[in-house]
């Protein structure tokens, strides 16, 4: 993904503008560091996925993940998988 150069430069040089835009004091900028990290995409695989048939698009999608032991960051990984799935696959809802 490419950085929007104009806004990157604007926020890099004048970070207080961002805080003004979101309705926060401009002085809040002094407690933040502005960066533009690259987020690399990992490969995820669900334990299972139940998709409704084409003639029932109003039904929910069920994501299946089975855990037999405590796993650090389980919730964060599961939500990342789900959001990435929706980003990559389009489902028509009428």
C-alpha positions in Angstrom: 0.0 0.0 0.0 1.3 3.4 -1.0 1.4 6.3 1.5 -0.5 9.4 0.5 2.5 11.7 0.2 0.6 15.0 0.7 -1.0 14.0 4.0 2.1 12.1 5.2 4.2 15.3 4.7 1.4 17.4 6.3 1.1 15.3 9.4 4.9 14.8 9.6 5.6 18.5 9.6 2.5 19.7 11.4 1.2 16.9 13.7 -1.0 19.3 15.7 -3.3 19.6 12.6 -4.5 16.0 13.0 -5.5 16.6 16.6 -7.3 19.8 15.6 -9.2 17.9 12.9 -10.4 15.3 15.4 -11.5 17.9 18.0 -8.6 17.4 20.4 -6.2 20.0 21.8 -3.3 20.6 19.4 -1.0 20.2 22.3 -1.8 16.5 22.3 0.6 16.1 19.4 3.5 16.5 21.7 2.6 13.2 23.4 2.6 11.2 20.1 5.1 10.1 17.5 3.8 10.1 13.9 4.9 7.1 11.8 3.8 5.3 8.7 4.6 1.6 9.3 4.1 -1.1 6.6 1.8 -3.8 7.8 2.6 -7.1 6.2 -0.1 -9.6 5.5 0.1 -13.0 7.2 -1.4 -16.1 6.0 -4.4 -17.1 8.1 -6.6 -20.2 8.0 -9.9 -20.7 9.8 -10.6 -24.1 11.4 -13.9 -23.8 9.5 -16.3 -21.4 7.8 -20.0 -21.9 7.3 -21.2 -19.8 4.4 -24.9 -19.6 3.6 -26.0 -21.0 0.3 -26.6 -18.5 -2.6 -30.3 -18.7 -2.2 -30.1 -17.7 1.5 -27.8 -14.6 1.6 -29.6 -13.1 4.6 -28.2 -15.9 6.9 -25.1 -15.1 9.0 -21.6 -16.4 8.2 -20.2 -18.6 11.0 -16.4 -18.5 11.6 -15.1 -21.6 13.5 -12.0 -21.6 15.6 -11.4 -24.4 18.2 -9.0 -23.8 21.0 -7.8 -26.6 23.4 -5.3 -24.4 25.3 -4.9 -20.8 26.1 -3.3 -18.9 23.3 -1.9 -15.4 23.7 -3.5 -12.8 21.4 -6.2 -15.2 20.3 -8.9 -12.6 20.1 -6.7 -10.2 18.1 -5.7 -12.9 15.7 -9.3 -14.1 15.2 -10.5 -10.5 14.5 -7.6 -10.0 12.1 -8.6 -13.2 10.3 -12.2 -12.1 10.1 -11.5 -8.6 8.9 -9.0 -9.8 6.4 -11.5 -12.4 5.1 -14.1 -9.6 4.5 -11.5 -7.4 2.9 -10.6 -10.2 0.4 -14.0 -11.8 -0.2 -17.1 -9.9 -1.2 -20.5 -11.2 0.0 -23.6 -9.7 -1.5 -26.2 -8.8 1.1 -29.6 -7.7 -0.2 
